[in-house]
Amino acid sequence: MNGREDIRLSLPSKGRLGEAALELLASCGLKVRKSNPRRYAASIPSLPSLTVLFQRPGDIVVGVRDGSVDFGITGMDLVAERRGDNGRVLVVHDELGFGRCRLAVAVPEAWETVETMADLAAHARTMDRALRVATTFPRLTGDFLAGHGVEPFDLVDAEGALEVAPTIGYADVISDLVSTGQTLRDNRLRPLEDGVVIRSQAVLIANRAALQERDEVLETARLLLEYIEAHLRAEGHLAVFANMRGESSQAIAARMFDQKTLGGLQGPTISPVVTQDDRNGWFAVHIVVSRDSLFEAVAELRAIGGSGVVVTPVDYIFEEEPDRCRVMMDALEEKSDVETL
């Protein structure tokens, strides 16, 4: 950590990955404030001890690995390619929910007999030279090709639009990131059926030594996981309130538990309703349901006597302790190079 005392989080400096990272943090209550758009440093008011830096996605992995930064948000594809084998990079959250893509091997459409990696291996053996594969992921691609028996092959280090490599002629096939696949189709390429090298999305990574040696860094990791987990867990849920007649809260709970969607997270919250004319027998029920099951839940509430149903969004669902916090602590206590949580 080079003797520094600050805590650093690196975010992608531009592009869709960078925009999505800022949006996620803001939605988690961790809005990044950048006083000067030309500066490569910013802050998070709700975490004043944290300095935010902006780097290229690949450089974020290197910075976390080398300890110049403590945390980073970047793609899992880049983490797998650049993390190294020494266990210094720990993935503390592997599903941030954006930046989804896959690293895949794609061949020219004209190669009609090559549909699988086994077909590609057979084709490579018929060539009078090594198969040329253009990629910006030489480590992952090389291991993948070797694991599928493709030989001989040469990796062509390339930047920019790899899709044109087979057309121009400096490569035979490519190993590149794919989201929708439209760019491949536009360039008359197609991914192989079993040619997915890795499936990727944005992840939160940390420097293992910083977590182990600096209490303030470990506490920041806990806070980041708390906010992110609480938001992501709440993202697909809604809070539902209704009034219902019944003999008792236990009787109403029994009716609710007989339904498919009215169990809530641990169970419904049921409390007496105080009416102006002092009528008894009314209770307020509160449950959290998944967004996908909302209309079924409302129908079930009505079927058992619910009325005045109110639905509101849920911003956070905090657990006693996020599972990922416990897994992180277990990984830090292990002597083996456990790298992914």
C-alpha positions in Angstrom: 0.0 0.0 0.0 3.1 2.2 -0.2 2.5 3.7 3.3 -0.5 5.7 2.3 -3.4 6.3 4.7 -6.3 7.2 2.4 -8.8 4.6 1.1 -9.3 4.5 -2.6 -12.1 3.2 -4.9 -11.5 3.1 -8.7 -14.3 3.4 -11.2 -14.3 3.1 -15.0 -13.4 6.6 -16.4 -15.9 6.5 -19.3 -18.2 4.4 -21.3 -21.4 2.5 -20.4 -19.6 0.6 -17.6 -18.6 3.8 -16.0 -22.0 5.4 -16.3 -23.7 2.3 -14.9 -21.3 2.1 -11.9 -22.1 5.7 -11.0 -25.8 5.0 -11.4 -25.6 1.9 -9.1 -23.7 3.8 -6.4 -26.2 6.7 -6.5 -29.1 4.3 -6.2 -27.4 2.7 -3.2 -27.2 6.1 -1.4 -23.5 6.4 -2.4 -23.7 9.2 -4.9 -20.3 10.3 -6.3 -19.6 14.0 -6.2 -17.1 15.2 -8.8 -16.4 18.9 -8.3 -14.4 19.3 -11.5 -15.3 17.1 -14.5 -11.7 17.3 -15.7 -10.3 15.8 -12.5 -9.7 12.1 -12.1 -10.7 12.2 -8.4 -14.0 12.6 -6.6 -15.7 11.8 -3.3 -18.8 10.1 -1.8 -20.3 12.4 0.8 -21.9 9.5 2.7 -18.4 7.8 2.9 -16.1 10.8 3.5 -13.1 8.6 4.2 -13.2 7.2 0.6 -11.5 8.8 -2.3 -12.9 7.9 -5.8 -10.5 7.6 -8.7 -11.3 7.1 -12.4 -9.3 4.7 -14.5 -9.5 2.5 -17.6 -11.3 -0.7 -16.6 -8.3 -2.9 -17.2 -6.0 -0.5 -15.2 -8.4 -0.9 -12.2 -7.6 -4.5 -11.9 -3.8 -3.8 -12.0 -4.2 -1.0 -9.4 -6.1 -3.3 -7.0 -3.6 -6.1 -7.6 -0.6 -3.8 -6.9 -2.2 -2.1 -4.0 -2.2 1.4 -5.4 -6.0 1.3 -4.9 -8.1 -0.6 -2.3 -11.3 -1.2 -4.2 -12.5 -1.2 -7.8 -15.6 -1.8 -9.9 -14.8 -3.3 -13.3 -15.7 -6.3 -15.5 -15.1 -9.9 -14.4 -13.6 -10.6 -17.8 -10.8 -8.1 -17.1 -10.4 -9.4 -13.5 -9.9 -12.9 -14.8 -7.4 -11.8 -17.4 -5.3 -9.5 -15.2 -5.7 -10.5 -11.6 -2.5 -12.7 -11.6 -2.0 -15.9 -9.6 -0.9 -14.5 -6.3 -4.4 -14.1 -4.7 -4.0 -10.4 -4.1 -7.3 -9.5 -5.9 -10.4 -10.6 -4.0 -13.8 -10.4 -5.7 -16.1 -9.4 -2.9 -19.2 -9.0 -5.0 -19.6 -10.8 -8.3 -23.1 -9.8 -9.4 -23.5 -6.1 -9.5 -26.2 -6.5 -12.2 -24.8 -4.5 -15.1 -22.1 -4.8 -17.8 -23.2 -8.2 -18.8 -21.4 -9.8 -21.8 -19.5 -12.9 -22.7 -16.0 -13.5 -24.1 -16.6 -15.8 -27.1 -14.7 -17.4 -30.0 -16.2 -16.5 -33.3 -15.4 -17.8 -36.8 -16.3 -16.5 -40.3 -19.8 -17.5 -41.5 -18.1 -19.1 -44.5 -16.6 -21.8 -42.3 -19.9 -23.8 -42.5 -18.4 -27.0 -41.1 -17.0 -25.3 -38.0 -19.8 -25.1 -35.4 -18.1 -26.3 -32.2 -14.7 -26.0 -30.5 -14.0 -29.6 -31.5 -14.7 -28.6 -35.2 -12.3 -25.7 -34.8 -9.6 -28.0 -33.4 -10.1 -30.3 -36.4 -10.0 -27.4 -38.8 -6.8 -26.1 -37.2 -5.0 -29.4 -37.8 -5.7 -29.2 -41.5 -4.1 -25.8 -41.9 -0.5 -25.5 -43.2 0.2 -22.9 -40.5 -0.9 -22.0 -37.0 -4.5 -20.8 -36.5 -4.4 -17.0 -36.0 -6.7 -15.8 -33.2 -7.2 -12.0 -32.7 -8.0 -11.1 -29.1 -7.4 -8.6 -26.3 -7.6 -11.4 -23.7 -4.5 -13.6 -24.5 -4.4 -15.3 -21.1 -8.1 -16.4 -21.1 -8.2 -17.2 -24.8 -4.9 -19.1 -24.8 -6.0 -21.3 -21.9 -9.4 -21.9 -23.5 -8.0 -22.9 -26.9 -5.5 -25.2 -25.3 -8.1 -26.8 -23.1 -10.2 -27.7 -26.2 -7.2 -29.2 -28.1 -6.9 -26.4 -30.6 -3.3 -26.6 -32.0 -1.2 -25.0 -33.2 -2.4 -21.5 -32.8 -0.9 -18.0 -32.6 -2.6 -15.2 -30.6 -2.7 -11.9 -32.4 -2.7 -9.0 -29.9 -5.1 -6.5 -31.3 -6.9 -3.4 -30.1 -10.1 -1.7 -31.4 -12.6 -3.5 -33.7 -11.5 -7.1 -33.7 -14.5 -8.1 -35.9 -12.7 -6.8 -39.1 -9.6 -9.0 -38.4 -10.7 -12.0 -40.5 -11.8 -9.7 -43.4 -8.6 -7.8 -43.4 -6.6 -11.0 -43.1 -4.4 -10.6 -40.1 -6.4 -13.3 -38.2 -8.5 -16.3 -39.0 -10.9 -16.1 -36.0 -11.5 -13.8 -33.1 -12.1 -14.1 -29.3 -14.0 -11.0 -28.3 -16.6 -9.6 -26.0 -20.2 -10.2 -27.2 -23.4 -8.7 -25.8 -26.1 -8.9 -28.4 -24.1 -10.4 -31.2 -25.2 -7.9 -33.8 -21.7 -6.6 -34.5 -20.5 -10.1 -35.2 -23.4 -10.6 -37.7 -22.7 -7.3 -39.3 -19.2 -8.5 -40.0 -20.3 -12.0 -41.1 -19.0 -13.8 -38.1 -20.7 -16.2 -35.7 -19.9 -17.4 -32.2 -19.3 -21.1 -31.8 -21.9 -23.1 -29.8 -19.6 -24.0 -27.0 -17.1 -21.2 -27.6 -17.9 -19.1 -24.5 -14.6 -18.4 -22.7 -16.2 -16.6 -19.8 -19.5 -14.9 -18.9 -18.9 -11.5 -17.4 -20.6 -8.6 -15.6 -19.5 -5.8 -13.3 -17.9 -6.9 -10.0 -16.5 -5.2 -6.9 -12.9 -6.2 -6.1 -10.6 -5.4 -3.3 -6.9 -5.8 -2.4 -6.6 -8.7 -0.1 -3.7 -7.3 1.9 -5.5 -4.0 2.5 -8.5 -5.9 3.9 -6.3 -7.9 6.2 -3.9 -5.2 7.4 -6.1 -2.1 7.6 -9.2 -2.1 9.8 -10.5 1.0 8.2 -10.4 -0.6 4.7 -12.2 -3.7 6.0 -14.9 -1.5 7.6 -15.3 0.3 4.3 -15.7 -3.0 2.5 -18.5 -4.0 5.0 -20.3 -0.7 4.4 -20.0 -1.0 0.6 -21.4 -4.5 0.8 -24.2 -3.4 3.2 -25.4 -0.7 0.9 -25.1 -2.6 -2.3 -26.6 -5.8 -1.0 -29.5 -3.9 0.6 -30.3 -2.1 -2.6 -29.9 -5.1 -5.0 -32.1 -7.2 -2.7 -34.8 -4.6 -2.6 -34.7 -3.8 -6.3 -37.0 -6.7 -7.3 -39.5 -6.2 -4.4 -42.4 -4.1 -3.4 -44.1 -3.3 -0.1 -47.8 -4.1 0.1 -50.2 -2.7 2.7 -53.8 -3.7 3.2 -56.7 -3.6 5.7 -58.4 -6.8 6.7 -61.1 -8.0 9.1 -60.4 -10.9 11.4 -60.8 -12.4 14.8 -57.1 -12.0 15.6 -53.7 -11.4 14.0 -53.0 -15.1 14.3 -56.2 -15.9 12.4 -55.3 -13.5 9.6 -51.8 -14.8 9.4 -53.1 -18.4 9.0 -55.3 -17.2 6.1 -52.3 -15.5 4.5 -50.0 -18.5 4.9 -52.5 -20.6 3.0 -51.8 -18.4 -0.1 -48.9 -18.7 -2.4 -47.4 -15.2 -2.3 -48.4 -13.7 1.0 -45.6 -15.1 3.3 -43.4 -12.0 3.1 -39.7 -12.2 3.8 -40.0 -13.9 7.3 -43.8 -13.5 7.6 -46.4 -10.7 7.5 -46.6 -7.8 9.9 -50.1 -7.5 11.3 -51.3 -4.9 13.7 -54.7 -3.6 15.0 -56.3 -0.7 13.2 -57.7 2.1 15.5 -60.9 3.3 14.0 -62.8 6.6 14.8 -66.0 4.8 15.8 -64.1 2.2 17.9 -65.1 -0.7 15.8 -63.1 -3.8 16.5 -61.9 -6.5 14.1 -59.8 -4.5 11.6 -56.1 -5.2 11.2 -53.4 -3.7 8.9 -51.2 -6.2 7.2 -47.8 -5.4 5.6 -45.8 -7.8 3.5 -42.9 -7.5 1.0 -43.5 -9.4 -2.3 -41.4 -9.8 -5.4 -42.3 -7.4 -8.2 -43.1 -10.3 -10.5 -45.7 -11.7 -8.2 -47.4 -8.4 -7.3 -50.7 -8.9 -9.2 -51.1 -12.5 -7.8 -50.4 -11.1 -4.3 -53.1 -8.4 -4.7 -55.6 -10.9 -6.0 -54.9 -13.3 -3.0 -55.2 -10.4 -0.5 -58.6 -9.5 -2.0 -59.7 -13.2 -2.0 -59.2 -13.4 1.8 -60.8 -10.1 2.6 -58.1 -7.5 2.0 -59.1 -4.0 1.1 -57.5 -0.6 0.6 -54.4 -2.2 -0.9 -51.4 0.2 -1.1 -48.2 -0.7 -3.0 -44.9 1.2 -2.6 -41.3 0.7 -3.9 -38.7 -0.7 -1.5 -35.3 1.1 -1.7 -33.3 -1.1 0.8 -33.7 -4.5 2.5 -31.0 -4.7 5.2 -30.2 -8.1 6.5 -28.6 -8.8 10.0 -25.4 -9.3 8.1 -25.1 -9.8 4.3 -23.9 -13.3 3.3 -21.1 -11.8 1.2 -19.7 -10.1 4.3 -19.5 -13.5 6.1 -17.9 -15.1 3.0 -15.4 -12.3 2.7 -14.3 -12.7 6.3 -14.0 -16.5 5.9 -11.9 -16.0 2.8 -9.6 -13.5 4.6 -9.0 -16.1 7.4 -8.0 -18.8 4.9 -4.3 -19.2 4.0 -5.2 -20.5 0.6 -5.5 -18.2 -2.4 -9.3 -18.1 -2.5 -10.0 -15.3 -4.9 -13.7 -15.2 -5.7 -16.6 -14.8 -3.4 
